[in-house]
Amino acid sequence: MKKYLFCGALFIFCCYWLLSAYDALKTTNYEFNGLVQKVTPPSGQYKIITVNNKDFDLEWIRWYDDLYTIEVGDSVIKKKGTQWMDIIKKR
C-alpha cells in the first residue's frame, strides 16, 4: 500500500511540475508592445493585464524594476523568447 501511495504522490508531483513548466514556456512566447488598457486584480497572486485587447498573465513575466506597479496607461514592451518586460510609466 505504501508503494502505491509513494508512486501516486510522485506522479502528482511530476504532473504539477510539467504543467508549471508548460505555463512558463507559454508566457515566454508572449510578445506585446503597447499601452496597458486594463489591470485585473489578482484572483491568485499575480495580475492579468490587457494590452492591445489581449490578456496576459504576469505569473512568469518579470520586469527590471520591481518597485513599479503596473497601472492603466503605462507602456509595456515584451519580446518573444524572454521572461523580461519593460515598463514605461505614464506621466
PEFENLIN-V196532 format. One record per helix or strand. SS is the DSSP state (H for helix, E for strand). FROM is the first residue (numbers start at 0). TO is the last residue. If there is no record, write none. Layout:
SS,FROM,TO + SS,FROM,TO
This chain:
H,1,27 + E,31,39 + E,47,50 + E,53,56 + E,61,62 + E,74,77 + E,83,87
